[in-house]
Amino acid sequence: MAGAVFLKLRDLFTGSETERRFRLEEKVEEALTERKNMEFLYSDAEGFHFMDSSSYEQIAIPRAIIGHLERFLTLNMKIPVEFYEGKAVNLVFPETVVLKVVTTGKGIKGDSDTVWKPAVLENNMEIQVPPFIKEGDLIKIEVASLRYKERASGT
């Protein structure tokens, strides 16, 4: 029985994902994308609007492509946008983002006897943070897991 490789593939235009199995001898062509740094302007029913600061060209990216990452977009944020065949297909977020704690509550006991407490961030996202985090602190959040990583330097 020959070996196989399992890949998770994402459609560049719709954002939908699928899993496929490939034999080891099969080849998969990589989609070559171009990156441009763009500035987030606003969102509406059409999608999320970005501007190329050098050419002032504006584009709209559909909500389906951005998914849960929309909660990390802030006005005037500069972020790399990937293009394939001239069409925007992805935002390239960093692994972590720094957000300000707006409100935080009292600690609660967790299953592992580690005390965590709820905190609401400047983007209205609620997460669990360690007890030493207070209102006004800047913290790093892992974008993929939506979890607290550490206190940001300079707080």
N, C-alpha and C positions, 0 to 999 in steps of 0.2 A: 504494500500500500504506500503510495507516494505521499510526501509531506504536503502541507498546505499552509497558506498564510491567510489570516482573516484581517480584513481592512474595514474601517469605517469610512465611508465616502460621503462627501457633502456636495450637493448640487450647487454650483457657484451662483446660479441665477435665482433659485427658489429658497436655498438654505436648508432644504430637506435632507435628512441623512438616511443612509441605508448601509447595511453590512453585507459584504461579499466575501466569498472564499475564492482564492486563486491558487492554482498549482504553482509549485516553486519555479518551474521553467517559464511561466507566463510573465510577460512584461506589462507594466502599467505606465502610460505616458503621463508625466507630471504636467499640470497646467501652469504655464508661465504667466505670472502676474506682474503688473507694474504697480509701484507704490508712490503715492503723492501725499504729502502732509497737507491736511485740510483743517479748516476751522469749523466747529459746530455752531450753526446759527440759531436754528429753531426746529420744532417739530409740528406737524399738522396731520390732517387725515391722509395726505398723500405719502407721508413718511418723514424722514429726518433729513434736514437740509444742511449741506456743508458748502464751504467756499474755499477755493484755491486762492490763498493770499497773494500770490504773485500775479495771477491772471484775472482774478476776481470772478472766475467762472463758478457758477453754482450748480450743484447736483442734488437730487433727492434719492435717498436710499430707502427702500421699502422696510416696513417694520419687521417682516418675516426674516430678513437677513440679519438684523441687529439683535433680535430676540431679547433675552433677559439683560443684555449689556446696556440697554437704554437707561437703566437706573443709574449708571455711572457717567453718563454724558452730562456735562455742565456747559452753560453758555460760554462761547468763545474758546472752548477747549480745543487744543490742536492735537490731532490724532492722525496716524497714517491710515489711508484708505487704499485698499487693493483694487486694481482694475484688471479685467480680463476682456480682451477684444474691445477696449474702449468703454466698457460698462462697469460701474462700481459693484463689487461683489462681496466685500468684507471690510470690517473695521479691525485694525490690529491693536488691541488693547494690551497694555502691559500686564504682567502677572499680578501685580498689586496696584491699588490706587490708595491715595491718602484722602481721608474724609474727616470732617469735624464732628465730634459728638455734640448733639444739640441738647438732649436730655438723657439722663440715666437714672436707674432705680436702685433699690437695695439688692444685695446679693441673694441668690437662691442656691440651695444645696443641690448638687448634681449627683448622678449615679456613682461617680468615682470619688465622692467627697471633696471635689474641687468646687470652690464657690465661684459662680458666674452670675452676672446680672444683666438684665436687658438694657439696651441703649438704642436711642433713635439718632440716626445720623442726618447730616445736612441734606441728603437726597431722600429723606423720609423712609429709609430702609431701617428695619429693626433687626438687630443682631445681639448675640450674647458676648459680653466682654468680661475680663477679669475685674475683681473688686477695686483695684487701684485706679481704674480709668474713671475720670470725672468729666463733667460738662466742660466744653471748650477744648478738650484734648484732641489732638490730631492722631488718628490711628491708621494703620495699613490694613486693608481688606484684600483677601485673595479673591480675584475676580471670578475664577472658575468655580470655587466652592461657596462663595458669598460668606466667608468666615473671617473672624478677627485673626490677624497674624501677629502684629506687634504694635507697640506705640511708635509713632513716627518720630524721628529725631527732631530736636528743636522744640519739644513740648515740655 
